[in-house]
């Protein structure tokens, strides 16, 4: 499987070969999560759950189904989603009085309840999240984890007294995202999406993108400032210290199983996937290197090491299958286990274990210093990150005229929609938006020739 | 709230007052899980996940939607469910070519894949489970956690070489259920459901029931032996050691959020719910008993105790709200926190903490022996169990003629369906089925007068 030659083909193959999902389920874009893939996803969920807890968000669960009348309350929102929702129209033999949709996202399920829950400023901020499955009727070509119709989804929703409080929440979300993606060894870009590509119903949207090895960008998360748009549609008001009633200001932060798609695509290689230790179901696999006459000795040492690692909360297994070491290496590299320990009679004699990280770095570690495996795992994650960061940096191109490049381009932009659209058309790319950091710019928009006010990022994207 | 006077009213009220769910969501039978309720449910899920892991089951996730053609493959199954499934018929503006249903249970989603996964005896046993939401269009009166239309659901599915292997799985499931419900302090009854009430598609079904304080039974789980019924419908075959192809034998084990309904109903009292410590989000609440001049001292001691408990992995919080101790007691009793610690100047002076379990048992514990809280929590759970077990035992009545009783009756039964149905009608009860344990019986069926072969259990049920 040559990742560099045909990334998309490699990707489509590796997700099944590594035991992450099975795409043979008889509905397009709805795959079966296999145990190994599901475990990785649950580990990813655990990281975001911890981040949410540490920032004062509470987890809850809203129903999947939304009555049509609620879905239709926010005009922009329905425009954005009405083409891609699944409708439940019947139950048993009966046609329903009001049809219901499967949540494509949960604003219209949650906000009628927010309007019941929020009474006074003392109820604010309200910060909640849920991890659920959402549904979108994708008409484009589907792709495991990246473009599916049933989506494993994370969504945080907040309500605040003022626009400033909501802005502070957006900033907190950005910090959460930085920490979260760093743990997954994924370098990311934040871009303020252009007006014509913001979330349906938002005042503005910040996209979180990674660059895949194919040179195409992938949105892996987004943060939205809703201002009072939904609060007005759903009548979410609080009584302020001034005794008057005000509409709340709201934000959301969303991510999905695409995060796993990014991990697979960015860290993998021709031999398989590579899982950062932070989310690896098995951090260490121990492979006995058996020589005649040493079977028992080697197996005992393997079990001892496994036991010791487990006592240090490093998930590990001994591969005692009846296969050659070479075949075992192959299997575990395919599955992306961060570190392999090889133990043979020579290692036992020397009082060491040989460790080989998934990226090929080989070392001997003193048998009495197994604790060092923790550092080795961290260093492995760090190397994954550095490598991905280098790739990202090398593939962001600041250009001053319209020219096609692989990866992401940043072009001076006057800020007018028509010029942005022109750039998209001419380069056959999509706007990711503008960088969040303010920056002096002394360039001209290559479309209209007027003074540029910012850079516009564009890329071919998934 | 008087639980004894009107259990159902008490129940309906307590689920909201304790912060478990909000029933104001605008679809009947679909409630919002509030953070406290959701956390308890997640803790319940963790117990079953651990049980599954220890018995070699792997977790995965199947799509929610099932194509109509797959749903229709097993004849009995569709008869059982067709009246209560939700149908997705449209997506965006289009009518779907094939309509799809929301899983009411996942046999018909999983088994087409089983037939791809299972090739040889080496692939068996296959033991998997998932924790998902399922959907049933209930037409009866809905009740939080007990009769809802979106159901938080656990389902384990297994495939085996032989009927004996499948029987052994049924036995393993029974042992898992015993351990699981014991942890929740819930005494249960296993009954082999009568033929006319077995699961649609099963050879036989074992129901797991609890007795609610209203005197009505509640099914909280079930284990099904499918023999080869589904394997034949879905063509699930393996190549045996004999080189021939055989149909697999299958079983399932299912439970749902009803388990939480049972915890609420059985352990609660007029003051609120009572959560066994095994699943309590907060095991210990620390309430400062402040006297003038001792504020700092008491608060410091509370924080110290909290810190120490947390270091022992006993989840705890200090209630430092500006309320009277009495009001705080009220709030935490409502929410069912297993143990309250009261700390005042007198306790500090004596070098003790005062603990009050949710069931009223009060003790002083030496300040240097906070470890004892663990035992106290276990003893609390044990007391909940004993109390519930006593109630159950007192409300199972062996009777020899047809007479109405509160709770569960066991009547000598000849084994004929017509006699069983007659008993149901006359007593206005439902058959739970027959005990699993074989037992000598020298009685006559009160309907036909023939020799009884077993006892038939009946109850009014939810």
Interface residues (C-beta under 8 A of the other chain):
Chain A: X22 X24 X25 X26 X27 X30 X31 X32 X33 X34 X35 X38 X39 X42 X58 X59 X60 X61 X62 X63 X64 X65 X67 X70 X82 X83 X84 X85 X86 X87 X88 X89 X90 X91 X92 X93 X100 X102 X109 X112 X113 X116 X128 X133 X135 X137 X139 X150 X152
Chain B: X22 X24 X25 X26 X27 X30 X31 X32 X33 X34 X35 X38 X39 X42 X58 X59 X60 X61 X62 X63 X64 X65 X67 X70 X82 X83 X84 X85 X86 X87 X88 X89 X90 X91 X92 X93 X100 X102 X109 X112 X113 X116 X128 X133 X135 X137 X139 X150 X152
